[in-house]
């Protein structure tokens, strides 16, 4: 199954556009479960969330990738067999 996130319409679709951003699917390490985290929003919102997770000692800021621009075609996520995902939508106060 392939999940396509369309950033313009904010919905999940089953699709496989050739020009969508495809995220790396690194191999799991023995004895450890791989969890992938996506934070999607404005650059300021993403940086703020990464900082908050760092302050909570959940994830070091340096372990996050650089900010990636989402192309108009969306993001393509290819899960491994048996993987699931949960989607959380939060709003933050501007200003």
N, C-alpha and C positions, 0 to 999 in steps of 0.2 A: 504494500500500500504506500502511496505517496501522498503527502499532505502539502497543499499549496496555500500559502498565506498571501492573500491579496491585500496589500497595505492601503490601497485606495478605497476599498469597500469594507475592510475590517471583517472579513469572514474567511472561513476555511472551506476549501474546495478540494475535490479529488481531481488532480490534473498533473501534467508533467510537461510544462512549457520548456522548450530547449534553452531559452535565454534567462531563466529564473536563477537567482543566486542559490547555489547548492552548497550547503554547509558540510564540512568534513565530518566523517563518521569514524573517529579514532577507535582502535581496538581496545577492548576492556583489558584491565590488568588482572592477573590471577588474584583471587581472594578479595576483589574490590568490585563494587557495582558502579558503573558509569552513569552519572546524572548530568544532563546537559541543560544549561540555563540560558534562556534568551530574555533580554530586556529590550523592548522595542518602544521607542518614543522619541522625543526631541533629544538632541545631543545633551542639553542641560539636564533633562529628566533622567536620561540613562546614566550620565556621570554622577548625579545626585544619588541614584539608587545604588550604584556600585560603591559609592562612598559610605552610604548607610550600611550596606552589607559588610563592608570592611570594619566600620565602627562596632558592629555587632559581633565581630570576629568570626563571621561566617566564611568570608572569602577575601583574600588579599587583593588589593587593587591591581597589583602587577600581574596577577594570573588571568585577568580578563584580556580578550583580544582588543585590538584597536577598534575604534568605532567604524562600522561598515555602512556605507550608503545602500539603502534598499532600492534596487532597480524597480522601474514601473511594473515589470513583469512579476514581482513578488519574490518570495523565498521558498525554496523547495527543501522539504525535510523528508529524508528516507529513513524510517525507523528499522531497527533490527526486529526479527521475528519475536513476538511476545512483548515488545515494548509498548507502553501506553504513554499518554501525556495528559496533563491537566492544564487548563488555561485560566489565568487570573487576570482580571482587568481592574486596575486601580487608577484613581485620579489623584493628582497632586495640585496643590494650590500654586498658582503662578504669582510671581512678584515677590 
